[in-house]
Amino acid sequence: MQHLIDTNDFTEEQIKTIMEDAKTFKKKMPKKLLADKLLITLFFESSTRTRSSFEVAAKRLGASVIHLDPSKSSTNKGESLEDTFENLAAMEPDGVIIRHEFNNTPKKLANKELTPIINAGAGNYAHPTQALLDYFTMLEHFKTDTLKNRTIAIVGDIVSSRVASSGIRLFTRMGMNVVLVAPKPFMPDNDLPKYESLDDVIDSVDIVMSLRAQLERHKAPIFEDYDEYAKEYCITKERMRNRDILLLHPGPVMRNIDISDEMLKDRRCQVLAQVRNGVFVRMAILKELLLDS
Ligand code: ASP
């Protein structure tokens, strides 16, 4: 039984297969490879893209999807998350796709070895399918099969972002240079090159990944005024000038704080390409987890 807690659950060979399958699926929709499979989604935090993307991906491959809304489930009546999960697993689904505020929830459930667990976002620790779809979007943009020595600047609330955590692990593993750009309270403690201002490094980056301030994860407000924050960290045309840089963002975008309206319309901004690619990459991931193992 294979789980996906973070991208290091996949070998490099598997990641290669996922990238190739996603590319093939994008060219031509495959047959209903997962026609006899049933997945349950269990989202304890809000989601627009990830939940619907998983559902579209599963259905494109012919699988059935059942959503359990935790706010209407028995976790609301005092049942523990683990008991809820064991009850769902007793119905013998082919996998459970889970999002939860705690970093270790997917791993804890996976350790029960009852059904494959697919992490759709855990605390600030991991969001593996986002990292893989970002990686795919970059490969596609640069029309290459390796991103070795390309440089990505991750900009914004890095310390609270599971997208950044998973991205940093995957991109460095794939030989990319990762630089971090954030004000001190948003900067994690690690060995990567760090900048307080994007202007200091923008001339040496190929990709900028902008991140939303994860307000829901801040115990107390970190900045009073996000307009002030935006003056330094919003990705604007003035900041990008005519540099040939790919601009990514996992969504949801806080307009004119993360990225300006004008840059969102710019051809360098590939936020919707990320969403489109997310379906093909998740199809490839589901195939890898549910069919190939
Ligand atoms: N959608 C991403 C996540 O679930 C990014 C975000 O919410 O800012 O982590």
Residues whose N, C-alpha, C, O or C-beta is under 5 A from the ligand:
A	BS01	LIG	G121 R162 V163 R212 P250 G251 P252
